[in-house]
Amino acid sequence: MGRGRVVVERIQNKINRQVTFSKRRSGLLKKAFELSVLCDAEIALIIFSSRGKLFQYSSTESGFVFVLKELCKVTISV
């Protein structure tokens, strides 16, 4: 038996919201890494917290700039 549906809405309690953000951020970064390894995909992930703190992940050694340049090429050519 699976879990029921979860209502997606803003968490009112600041502490609970921060804890949830930290856990979900970690999970999202882990999934981005797994996707890049399993599928040999180039991934760039940008996350800003509610306080404006930046969290980022890039699957390439050359980093974010390379992935963003590739994105610009694709976006412009379409």
PyMOL Python script that loads the backbone (N, CA, C, O; Angstrom):
from pymol import cmd

cmd.read_pdbstr("""\
ATOM      1  N   MET A   1       0.841  -1.165   0.000  1.00  0.00           N
ATOM      2  CA  MET A   1       0.000   0.000   0.000  1.00  0.00           C
ATOM      3  C   MET A   1       0.894   1.239   0.000  1.00  0.00           C
ATOM      4  O   MET A   1       1.817   1.339   0.808  1.00  0.00           O
ATOM      5  N   GLY A   2       0.625   2.165  -0.890  1.00  0.00           N
ATOM      6  CA  GLY A   2       1.435   3.370  -1.022  1.00  0.00           C
ATOM      7  C   GLY A   2       0.960   4.492  -0.123  1.00  0.00           C
ATOM      8  O   GLY A   2      -0.047   4.385   0.577  1.00  0.00           O
ATOM      9  N   ARG A   3       1.702   5.543  -0.166  1.00  0.00           N
ATOM     10  CA  ARG A   3       1.338   6.728   0.609  1.00  0.00           C
ATOM     11  C   ARG A   3       0.205   7.472  -0.086  1.00  0.00           C
ATOM     12  O   ARG A   3       0.010   7.345  -1.295  1.00  0.00           O
ATOM     13  N   GLY A   4      -0.527   8.239   0.689  1.00  0.00           N
ATOM     14  CA  GLY A   4      -1.589   9.061   0.124  1.00  0.00           C
ATOM     15  C   GLY A   4      -1.010  10.305  -0.522  1.00  0.00           C
ATOM     16  O   GLY A   4       0.193  10.550  -0.443  1.00  0.00           O
ATOM     17  N   ARG A   5      -1.849  11.072  -1.147  1.00  0.00           N
ATOM     18  CA  ARG A   5      -1.408  12.318  -1.774  1.00  0.00           C
ATOM     19  C   ARG A   5      -1.036  13.338  -0.714  1.00  0.00           C
ATOM     20  O   ARG A   5      -1.688  13.450   0.325  1.00  0.00           O
ATOM     21  N   VAL A   6       0.024  14.078  -0.998  1.00  0.00           N
ATOM     22  CA  VAL A   6       0.466  15.125  -0.094  1.00  0.00           C
ATOM     23  C   VAL A   6       0.050  16.463  -0.682  1.00  0.00           C
ATOM     24  O   VAL A   6       0.291  16.739  -1.857  1.00  0.00           O
ATOM     25  N   VAL A   7      -0.571  17.284   0.137  1.00  0.00           N
ATOM     26  CA  VAL A   7      -0.969  18.610  -0.306  1.00  0.00           C
ATOM     27  C   VAL A   7       0.279  19.486  -0.335  1.00  0.00           C
ATOM     28  O   VAL A   7       0.981  19.606   0.669  1.00  0.00           O
ATOM     29  N   VAL A   8       0.555  20.096  -1.483  1.00  0.00           N
ATOM     30  CA  VAL A   8       1.728  20.948  -1.622  1.00  0.00           C
ATOM     31  C   VAL A   8       1.310  22.385  -1.355  1.00  0.00           C
ATOM     32  O   VAL A   8       0.604  23.007  -2.148  1.00  0.00           O
ATOM     33  N   GLU A   9       1.760  22.890  -0.232  1.00  0.00           N
ATOM     34  CA  GLU A   9       1.483  24.276   0.133  1.00  0.00           C
ATOM     35  C   GLU A   9       2.634  24.776   0.994  1.00  0.00           C
ATOM     36  O   GLU A   9       3.418  23.989   1.525  1.00  0.00           O
ATOM     37  N   ARG A  10       2.721  26.080   1.122  1.00  0.00           N
ATOM     38  CA  ARG A  10       3.806  26.704   1.881  1.00  0.00           C
ATOM     39  C   ARG A  10       3.758  26.258   3.337  1.00  0.00           C
ATOM     40  O   ARG A  10       2.694  26.220   3.955  1.00  0.00           O
ATOM     41  N   ILE A  11       4.931  25.920   3.875  1.00  0.00           N
ATOM     42  CA  ILE A  11       5.036  25.532   5.278  1.00  0.00           C
ATOM     43  C   ILE A  11       5.088  26.809   6.111  1.00  0.00           C
ATOM     44  O   ILE A  11       5.959  27.653   5.903  1.00  0.00           O
ATOM     45  N   GLN A  12       4.172  26.948   7.039  1.00  0.00           N
ATOM     46  CA  GLN A  12       4.056  28.185   7.811  1.00  0.00           C
ATOM     47  C   GLN A  12       5.149  28.332   8.866  1.00  0.00           C
ATOM     48  O   GLN A  12       5.642  29.438   9.085  1.00  0.00           O
ATOM     49  N   ASN A  13       5.532  27.249   9.517  1.00  0.00           N
ATOM     50  CA  ASN A  13       6.548  27.289  10.561  1.00  0.00           C
ATOM     51  C   ASN A  13       7.933  27.467   9.936  1.00  0.00           C
ATOM     52  O   ASN A  13       8.351  26.645   9.120  1.00  0.00           O
ATOM     53  N   LYS A  14       8.647  28.533  10.311  1.00  0.00           N
ATOM     54  CA  LYS A  14       9.936  28.853   9.688  1.00  0.00           C
ATOM     55  C   LYS A  14      10.973  27.760   9.895  1.00  0.00           C
ATOM     56  O   LYS A  14      11.724  27.436   8.974  1.00  0.00           O
ATOM     57  N   ILE A  15      11.023  27.193  11.084  1.00  0.00           N
ATOM     58  CA  ILE A  15      12.015  26.150  11.371  1.00  0.00           C
ATOM     59  C   ILE A  15      11.731  24.911  10.535  1.00  0.00           C
ATOM     60  O   ILE A  15      12.641  24.354   9.922  1.00  0.00           O
ATOM     61  N   ASN A  16      10.484  24.479  10.507  1.00  0.00           N
ATOM     62  CA  ASN A  16      10.111  23.313   9.692  1.00  0.00           C
ATOM     63  C   ASN A  16      10.373  23.571   8.214  1.00  0.00           C
ATOM     64  O   ASN A  16      10.811  22.678   7.490  1.00  0.00           O
ATOM     65  N   ARG A  17      10.102  24.800   7.768  1.00  0.00           N
ATOM     66  CA  ARG A  17      10.335  25.153   6.369  1.00  0.00           C
ATOM     67  C   ARG A  17      11.819  25.058   6.030  1.00  0.00           C
ATOM     68  O   ARG A  17      12.178  24.555   4.966  1.00  0.00           O
ATOM     69  N   GLN A  18      12.691  25.539   6.928  1.00  0.00           N
ATOM     70  CA  GLN A  18      14.134  25.488   6.691  1.00  0.00           C
ATOM     71  C   GLN A  18      14.646  24.049   6.693  1.00  0.00           C
ATOM     72  O   GLN A  18      15.483  23.685   5.867  1.00  0.00           O
ATOM     73  N   VAL A  19      14.149  23.239   7.609  1.00  0.00           N
ATOM     74  CA  VAL A  19      14.548  21.828   7.666  1.00  0.00           C
ATOM     75  C   VAL A  19      14.125  21.113   6.388  1.00  0.00           C
ATOM     76  O   VAL A  19      14.903  20.352   5.812  1.00  0.00           O
ATOM     77  N   THR A  20      12.900  21.356   5.948  1.00  0.00           N
ATOM     78  CA  THR A  20      12.404  20.739   4.718  1.00  0.00           C
ATOM     79  C   THR A  20      13.219  21.191   3.517  1.00  0.00           C
ATOM     80  O   THR A  20      13.547  20.383   2.648  1.00  0.00           O
ATOM     81  N   PHE A  21      13.549  22.481   3.464  1.00  0.00           N
ATOM     82  CA  PHE A  21      14.374  22.998   2.371  1.00  0.00           C
ATOM     83  C   PHE A  21      15.723  22.289   2.332  1.00  0.00           C
ATOM     84  O   PHE A  21      16.175  21.874   1.265  1.00  0.00           O
ATOM     85  N   SER A  22      16.364  22.150   3.483  1.00  0.00           N
ATOM     86  CA  SER A  22      17.681  21.512   3.543  1.00  0.00           C
ATOM     87  C   SER A  22      17.619  20.061   3.080  1.00  0.00           C
ATOM     88  O   SER A  22      18.467  19.615   2.306  1.00  0.00           O
ATOM     89  N   LYS A  23      16.622  19.328   3.550  1.00  0.00           N
ATOM     90  CA  LYS A  23      16.484  17.924   3.160  1.00  0.00           C
ATOM     91  C   LYS A  23      16.196  17.787   1.667  1.00  0.00           C
ATOM     92  O   LYS A  23      16.807  16.963   0.986  1.00  0.00           O
ATOM     93  N   ARG A  24      15.271  18.591   1.164  1.00  0.00           N
ATOM     94  CA  ARG A  24      14.911  18.500  -0.254  1.00  0.00           C
ATOM     95  C   ARG A  24      16.035  18.975  -1.153  1.00  0.00           C
ATOM     96  O   ARG A  24      16.237  18.428  -2.237  1.00  0.00           O
ATOM     97  N   ARG A  25      16.776  20.001  -0.711  1.00  0.00           N
ATOM     98  CA  ARG A  25      17.928  20.482  -1.472  1.00  0.00           C
ATOM     99  C   ARG A  25      18.962  19.366  -1.604  1.00  0.00           C
ATOM    100  O   ARG A  25      19.488  19.134  -2.692  1.00  0.00           O
ATOM    101  N   SER A  26      19.250  18.686  -0.515  1.00  0.00           N
ATOM    102  CA  SER A  26      20.210  17.579  -0.549  1.00  0.00           C
ATOM    103  C   SER A  26      19.748  16.484  -1.500  1.00  0.00           C
ATOM    104  O   SER A  26      20.543  15.952  -2.275  1.00  0.00           O
ATOM    105  N   GLY A  27      18.462  16.149  -1.440  1.00  0.00           N
ATOM    106  CA  GLY A  27      17.920  15.127  -2.331  1.00  0.00           C
ATOM    107  C   GLY A  27      17.983  15.540  -3.787  1.00  0.00           C
ATOM    108  O   GLY A  27      18.283  14.721  -4.656  1.00  0.00           O
ATOM    109  N   LEU A  28      17.702  16.803  -4.060  1.00  0.00           N
ATOM    110  CA  LEU A  28      17.737  17.312  -5.428  1.00  0.00           C
ATOM    111  C   LEU A  28      19.161  17.298  -5.982  1.00  0.00           C
ATOM    112  O   LEU A  28      19.376  16.924  -7.135  1.00  0.00           O
ATOM    113  N   LEU A  29      20.131  17.704  -5.165  1.00  0.00           N
ATOM    114  CA  LEU A  29      21.532  17.674  -5.592  1.00  0.00           C
ATOM    115  C   LEU A  29      21.987  16.236  -5.852  1.00  0.00           C
ATOM    116  O   LEU A  29      22.714  15.976  -6.811  1.00  0.00           O
ATOM    117  N   LYS A  30      21.561  15.314  -5.004  1.00  0.00           N
ATOM    118  CA  LYS A  30      21.908  13.902  -5.183  1.00  0.00           C
ATOM    119  C   LYS A  30      21.318  13.361  -6.483  1.00  0.00           C
ATOM    120  O   LYS A  30      21.999  12.651  -7.224  1.00  0.00           O
ATOM    121  N   LYS A  31      20.061  13.688  -6.765  1.00  0.00           N
ATOM    122  CA  LYS A  31      19.419  13.219  -7.999  1.00  0.00           C
ATOM    123  C   LYS A  31      20.088  13.819  -9.235  1.00  0.00           C
ATOM    124  O   LYS A  31      20.217  13.144 -10.256  1.00  0.00           O
ATOM    125  N   ALA A  32      20.512  15.076  -9.153  1.00  0.00           N
ATOM    126  CA  ALA A  32      21.214  15.697 -10.277  1.00  0.00           C
ATOM    127  C   ALA A  32      22.523  14.966 -10.543  1.00  0.00           C
ATOM    128  O   ALA A  32      22.872  14.712 -11.696  1.00  0.00           O
ATOM    129  N   PHE A  33      23.248  14.627  -9.480  1.00  0.00           N
ATOM    130  CA  PHE A  33      24.496  13.874  -9.630  1.00  0.00           C
ATOM    131  C   PHE A  33      24.230  12.502 -10.242  1.00  0.00           C
ATOM    132  O   PHE A  33      24.925  12.090 -11.171  1.00  0.00           O
ATOM    133  N   GLU A  34      23.229  11.799  -9.725  1.00  0.00           N
ATOM    134  CA  GLU A  34      22.895  10.472 -10.242  1.00  0.00           C
ATOM    135  C   GLU A  34      22.529  10.528 -11.718  1.00  0.00           C
ATOM    136  O   GLU A  34      22.971   9.681 -12.494  1.00  0.00           O
ATOM    137  N   LEU A  35      21.732  11.511 -12.116  1.00  0.00           N
ATOM    138  CA  LEU A  35      21.336  11.655 -13.512  1.00  0.00           C
ATOM    139  C   LEU A  35      22.551  11.903 -14.398  1.00  0.00           C
ATOM    140  O   LEU A  35      22.643  11.353 -15.496  1.00  0.00           O
ATOM    141  N   SER A  36      23.474  12.721 -13.930  1.00  0.00           N
ATOM    142  CA  SER A  36      24.666  13.014 -14.728  1.00  0.00           C
ATOM    143  C   SER A  36      25.536  11.776 -14.894  1.00  0.00           C
ATOM    144  O   SER A  36      26.118  11.571 -15.959  1.00  0.00           O
ATOM    145  N   VAL A  37      25.632  10.951 -13.861  1.00  0.00           N
ATOM    146  CA  VAL A  37      26.459   9.745 -13.936  1.00  0.00           C
ATOM    147  C   VAL A  37      25.774   8.667 -14.768  1.00  0.00           C
ATOM    148  O   VAL A  37      26.392   8.091 -15.663  1.00  0.00           O
ATOM    149  N   LEU A  38      24.518   8.391 -14.485  1.00  0.00           N
ATOM    150  CA  LEU A  38      23.808   7.304 -15.158  1.00  0.00           C
ATOM    151  C   LEU A  38      23.593   7.564 -16.643  1.00  0.00           C
ATOM    152  O   LEU A  38      23.691   6.642 -17.452  1.00  0.00           O
ATOM    153  N   CYS A  39      23.303   8.801 -17.006  1.00  0.00           N
ATOM    154  CA  CYS A  39      22.940   9.126 -18.385  1.00  0.00           C
ATOM    155  C   CYS A  39      24.011   9.915 -19.115  1.00  0.00           C
ATOM    156  O   CYS A  39      23.807  10.324 -20.258  1.00  0.00           O
ATOM    157  N   ASP A  40      25.146  10.134 -18.474  1.00  0.00           N
ATOM    158  CA  ASP A  40      26.236  10.919 -19.062  1.00  0.00           C
ATOM    159  C   ASP A  40      25.706  12.270 -19.550  1.00  0.00           C
ATOM    160  O   ASP A  40      26.043  12.733 -20.640  1.00  0.00           O
ATOM    161  N   ALA A  41      24.877  12.881 -18.720  1.00  0.00           N
ATOM    162  CA  ALA A  41      24.260  14.162 -19.065  1.00  0.00           C
ATOM    163  C   ALA A  41      25.037  15.305 -18.424  1.00  0.00           C
ATOM    164  O   ALA A  41      25.609  15.155 -17.345  1.00  0.00           O
ATOM    165  N   GLU A  42      25.049  16.449 -19.106  1.00  0.00           N
ATOM    166  CA  GLU A  42      25.659  17.648 -18.540  1.00  0.00           C
ATOM    167  C   GLU A  42      24.563  18.414 -17.814  1.00  0.00           C
ATOM    168  O   GLU A  42      23.567  18.817 -18.415  1.00  0.00           O
ATOM    169  N   ILE A  43      24.758  18.607 -16.530  1.00  0.00           N
ATOM    170  CA  ILE A  43      23.712  19.190 -15.701  1.00  0.00           C
ATOM    171  C   ILE A  43      24.238  20.405 -14.959  1.00  0.00           C
ATOM    172  O   ILE A  43      25.343  20.391 -14.417  1.00  0.00           O
ATOM    173  N   ALA A  44      23.433  21.449 -14.943  1.00  0.00           N
ATOM    174  CA  ALA A  44      23.701  22.635 -14.132  1.00  0.00           C
ATOM    175  C   ALA A  44      22.452  22.897 -13.307  1.00  0.00           C
ATOM    176  O   ALA A  44      21.347  22.974 -13.844  1.00  0.00           O
ATOM    177  N   LEU A  45      22.631  23.033 -12.014  1.00  0.00           N
ATOM    178  CA  LEU A  45      21.505  23.229 -11.110  1.00  0.00           C
ATOM    179  C   LEU A  45      21.786  24.438 -10.234  1.00  0.00           C
ATOM    180  O   LEU A  45      22.841  24.527  -9.605  1.00  0.00           O
ATOM    181  N   ILE A  46      20.842  25.366 -10.196  1.00  0.00           N
ATOM    182  CA  ILE A  46      20.959  26.568  -9.368  1.00  0.00           C
ATOM    183  C   ILE A  46      19.786  26.588  -8.397  1.00  0.00           C
ATOM    184  O   ILE A  46      18.632  26.442  -8.801  1.00  0.00           O
ATOM    185  N   ILE A  47      20.088  26.771  -7.112  1.00  0.00           N
ATOM    186  CA  ILE A  47      19.052  26.853  -6.088  1.00  0.00           C
ATOM    187  C   ILE A  47      19.340  28.080  -5.230  1.00  0.00           C
ATOM    188  O   ILE A  47      20.465  28.273  -4.769  1.00  0.00           O
ATOM    189  N   PHE A  48      18.319  28.905  -5.021  1.00  0.00           N
ATOM    190  CA  PHE A  48      18.421  30.031  -4.099  1.00  0.00           C
ATOM    191  C   PHE A  48      17.499  29.763  -2.916  1.00  0.00           C
ATOM    192  O   PHE A  48      16.333  29.412  -3.098  1.00  0.00           O
ATOM    193  N   SER A  49      18.016  29.927  -1.717  1.00  0.00           N
ATOM    194  CA  SER A  49      17.184  29.773  -0.521  1.00  0.00           C
ATOM    195  C   SER A  49      16.311  31.010  -0.357  1.00  0.00           C
ATOM    196  O   SER A  49      16.472  31.996  -1.077  1.00  0.00           O
ATOM    197  N   SER A  50      15.393  30.949   0.589  1.00  0.00           N
ATOM    198  CA  SER A  50      14.530  32.103   0.846  1.00  0.00           C
ATOM    199  C   SER A  50      15.328  33.290   1.375  1.00  0.00           C
ATOM    200  O   SER A  50      14.872  34.431   1.295  1.00  0.00           O
ATOM    201  N   ARG A  51      16.499  33.029   1.906  1.00  0.00           N
ATOM    202  CA  ARG A  51      17.382  34.096   2.394  1.00  0.00           C
ATOM    203  C   ARG A  51      18.331  34.594   1.312  1.00  0.00           C
ATOM    204  O   ARG A  51      19.131  35.498   1.553  1.00  0.00           O
ATOM    205  N   GLY A  52      18.245  34.013   0.131  1.00  0.00           N
ATOM    206  CA  GLY A  52      19.069  34.455  -0.983  1.00  0.00           C
ATOM    207  C   GLY A  52      20.402  33.748  -1.102  1.00  0.00           C
ATOM    208  O   GLY A  52      21.236  34.149  -1.914  1.00  0.00           O
ATOM    209  N   LYS A  53      20.628  32.704  -0.315  1.00  0.00           N
ATOM    210  CA  LYS A  53      21.885  31.963  -0.394  1.00  0.00           C
ATOM    211  C   LYS A  53      21.867  31.064  -1.632  1.00  0.00           C
ATOM    212  O   LYS A  53      20.868  30.409  -1.928  1.00  0.00           O
ATOM    213  N   LEU A  54      22.989  31.049  -2.341  1.00  0.00           N
ATOM    214  CA  LEU A  54      23.110  30.295  -3.585  1.00  0.00           C
ATOM    215  C   LEU A  54      23.676  28.909  -3.322  1.00  0.00           C
ATOM    216  O   LEU A  54      24.659  28.754  -2.596  1.00  0.00           O
ATOM    217  N   PHE A  55      23.049  27.904  -3.918  1.00  0.00           N
ATOM    218  CA  PHE A  55      23.554  26.537  -3.932  1.00  0.00           C
ATOM    219  C   PHE A  55      23.599  26.131  -5.393  1.00  0.00           C
ATOM    220  O   PHE A  55      22.648  26.365  -6.139  1.00  0.00           O
ATOM    221  N   GLN A  56      24.707  25.520  -5.804  1.00  0.00           N
ATOM    222  CA  GLN A  56      24.823  25.155  -7.216  1.00  0.00           C
ATOM    223  C   GLN A  56      25.503  23.805  -7.379  1.00  0.00           C
ATOM    224  O   GLN A  56      26.251  23.347  -6.515  1.00  0.00           O
ATOM    225  N   TYR A  57      25.216  23.184  -8.519  1.00  0.00           N
ATOM    226  CA  TYR A  57      25.847  21.920  -8.884  1.00  0.00           C
ATOM    227  C   TYR A  57      26.101  21.946 -10.381  1.00  0.00           C
ATOM    228  O   TYR A  57      25.254  22.379 -11.162  1.00  0.00           O
ATOM    229  N   SER A  58      27.266  21.481 -10.766  1.00  0.00           N
ATOM    230  CA  SER A  58      27.589  21.339 -12.175  1.00  0.00           C
ATOM    231  C   SER A  58      28.252  19.987 -12.381  1.00  0.00           C
ATOM    232  O   SER A  58      29.143  19.604 -11.622  1.00  0.00           O
ATOM    233  N   SER A  59      27.825  19.275 -13.391  1.00  0.00           N
ATOM    234  CA  SER A  59      28.349  17.936 -13.629  1.00  0.00           C
ATOM    235  C   SER A  59      29.662  17.935 -14.404  1.00  0.00           C
ATOM    236  O   SER A  59      30.336  16.907 -14.479  1.00  0.00           O
ATOM    237  N   THR A  60      30.029  19.067 -14.977  1.00  0.00           N
ATOM    238  CA  THR A  60      31.261  19.117 -15.762  1.00  0.00           C
ATOM    239  C   THR A  60      32.388  19.741 -14.955  1.00  0.00           C
ATOM    240  O   THR A  60      32.154  20.555 -14.062  1.00  0.00           O
ATOM    241  N   GLU A  61      33.616  19.347 -15.282  1.00  0.00           N
ATOM    242  CA  GLU A  61      34.772  19.908 -14.587  1.00  0.00           C
ATOM    243  C   GLU A  61      34.931  21.389 -14.894  1.00  0.00           C
ATOM    244  O   GLU A  61      35.335  22.168 -14.031  1.00  0.00           O
ATOM    245  N   SER A  62      34.615  21.774 -16.115  1.00  0.00           N
ATOM    246  CA  SER A  62      34.747  23.187 -16.481  1.00  0.00           C
ATOM    247  C   SER A  62      33.673  24.031 -15.811  1.00  0.00           C
ATOM    248  O   SER A  62      33.767  25.258 -15.786  1.00  0.00           O
ATOM    249  N   GLY A  63      32.662  23.379 -15.273  1.00  0.00           N
ATOM    250  CA  GLY A  63      31.709  24.064 -14.424  1.00  0.00           C
ATOM    251  C   GLY A  63      30.511  24.656 -15.120  1.00  0.00           C
ATOM    252  O   GLY A  63      30.137  24.296 -16.236  1.00  0.00           O
ATOM    253  N   PHE A  64      29.934  25.586 -14.390  1.00  0.00           N
ATOM    254  CA  PHE A  64      28.677  26.197 -14.762  1.00  0.00           C
ATOM    255  C   PHE A  64      28.732  26.963 -16.073  1.00  0.00           C
ATOM    256  O   PHE A  64      27.786  26.926 -16.859  1.00  0.00           O
ATOM    257  N   VAL A  65      29.821  27.646 -16.306  1.00  0.00           N
ATOM    258  CA  VAL A  65      29.922  28.512 -17.484  1.00  0.00           C
ATOM    259  C   VAL A  65      29.763  27.692 -18.757  1.00  0.00           C
ATOM    260  O   VAL A  65      29.061  28.112 -19.677  1.00  0.00           O
ATOM    261  N   PHE A  66      30.405  26.529 -18.823  1.00  0.00           N
ATOM    262  CA  PHE A  66      30.312  25.677 -20.002  1.00  0.00           C
ATOM    263  C   PHE A  66      28.869  25.245 -20.251  1.00  0.00           C
ATOM    264  O   PHE A  66      28.377  25.330 -21.376  1.00  0.00           O
ATOM    265  N   VAL A  67      28.201  24.786 -19.213  1.00  0.00           N
ATOM    266  CA  VAL A  67      26.826  24.312 -19.359  1.00  0.00           C
ATOM    267  C   VAL A  67      25.907  25.451 -19.785  1.00  0.00           C
ATOM    268  O   VAL A  67      25.031  25.258 -20.628  1.00  0.00           O
ATOM    269  N   LEU A  68      26.099  26.628 -19.213  1.00  0.00           N
ATOM    270  CA  LEU A  68      25.262  27.769 -19.585  1.00  0.00           C
ATOM    271  C   LEU A  68      25.525  28.224 -21.016  1.00  0.00           C
ATOM    272  O   LEU A  68      24.595  28.638 -21.709  1.00  0.00           O
ATOM    273  N   LYS A  69      26.774  28.154 -21.472  1.00  0.00           N
ATOM    274  CA  LYS A  69      27.076  28.494 -22.865  1.00  0.00           C
ATOM    275  C   LYS A  69      26.390  27.514 -23.808  1.00  0.00           C
ATOM    276  O   LYS A  69      25.849  27.914 -24.839  1.00  0.00           O
ATOM    277  N   GLU A  70      26.412  26.236 -23.459  1.00  0.00           N
ATOM    278  CA  GLU A  70      25.730  25.232 -24.278  1.00  0.00           C
ATOM    279  C   GLU A  70      24.225  25.496 -24.309  1.00  0.00           C
ATOM    280  O   GLU A  70      23.586  25.331 -25.349  1.00  0.00           O
ATOM    281  N   LEU A  71      23.669  25.898 -23.194  1.00  0.00           N
ATOM    282  CA  LEU A  71      22.249  26.235 -23.136  1.00  0.00           C
ATOM    283  C   LEU A  71      21.933  27.410 -24.045  1.00  0.00           C
ATOM    284  O   LEU A  71      20.918  27.403 -24.742  1.00  0.00           O
ATOM    285  N   CYS A  72      22.789  28.410 -24.043  1.00  0.00           N
ATOM    286  CA  CYS A  72      22.579  29.579 -24.906  1.00  0.00           C
ATOM    287  C   CYS A  72      22.613  29.186 -26.378  1.00  0.00           C
ATOM    288  O   CYS A  72      21.824  29.695 -27.174  1.00  0.00           O
ATOM    289  N   LYS A  73      23.522  28.286 -26.746  1.00  0.00           N
ATOM    290  CA  LYS A  73      23.602  27.827 -28.136  1.00  0.00           C
ATOM    291  C   LYS A  73      22.297  27.152 -28.550  1.00  0.00           C
ATOM    292  O   LYS A  73      21.769  27.417 -29.630  1.00  0.00           O
ATOM    293  N   VAL A  74      21.789  26.291 -27.698  1.00  0.00           N
ATOM    294  CA  VAL A  74      20.556  25.567 -28.000  1.00  0.00           C
ATOM    295  C   VAL A  74      19.378  26.531 -28.055  1.00  0.00           C
ATOM    296  O   VAL A  74      18.542  26.435 -28.955  1.00  0.00           O
ATOM    297  N   THR A  75      19.303  27.446 -27.117  1.00  0.00           N
ATOM    298  CA  THR A  75      18.189  28.386 -27.049  1.00  0.00           C
ATOM    299  C   THR A  75      18.173  29.311 -28.252  1.00  0.00           C
ATOM    300  O   THR A  75      17.109  29.597 -28.802  1.00  0.00           O
ATOM    301  N   ILE A  76      19.334  29.776 -28.662  1.00  0.00           N
ATOM    302  CA  ILE A  76      19.423  30.704 -29.787  1.00  0.00           C
ATOM    303  C   ILE A  76      19.115  30.001 -31.102  1.00  0.00           C
ATOM    304  O   ILE A  76      18.469  30.589 -31.970  1.00  0.00           O
ATOM    305  N   SER A  77      19.557  28.769 -31.271  1.00  0.00           N
ATOM    306  CA  SER A  77      19.375  28.074 -32.540  1.00  0.00           C
ATOM    307  C   SER A  77      17.953  27.570 -32.744  1.00  0.00           C
ATOM    308  O   SER A  77      17.594  27.215 -33.867  1.00  0.00           O
ATOM    309  N   VAL A  78      17.150  27.526 -31.725  1.00  0.00           N
ATOM    310  CA  VAL A  78      15.783  26.998 -31.848  1.00  0.00           C
ATOM    311  C   VAL A  78      14.850  28.010 -32.417  1.00  0.00           C
ATOM    312  O   VAL A  78      13.663  27.729 -32.586  1.00  0.00           O
TER     313      VAL A  78
END
""", "prot")
cmd.dss("prot")
cmd.show_as("cartoon", "prot")
cmd.util.cbc("prot")
cmd.orient("prot")
